[in-house]
Amino acid sequence: MIADAQSVISILGLTMLGTAGLLALLPVGTCSQCSHCRLEKLARQRDRELEAGRSYGAAFCAVCGRHHRADEEHRF
């Protein structure tokens, strides 16, 4: 009886690990249709721009929310 319970628990654990591995292969965040993925892409792009602006020494603009020189146009 105890050996049966342990084998069932082991099988369920391996099944959960296999399911987690398969879920990791799904293309989450790569579609162009849903709003969640578009927002994620925009957030990543904004983070990259902020990092690049900091490294180039450009000031942060509170009007448009990005780093740029004072003589550049605002992008909204």
Helices and strands as residue ranges (DSSP letters): H 2-24, H 35-56, E 60-61, E 66-67
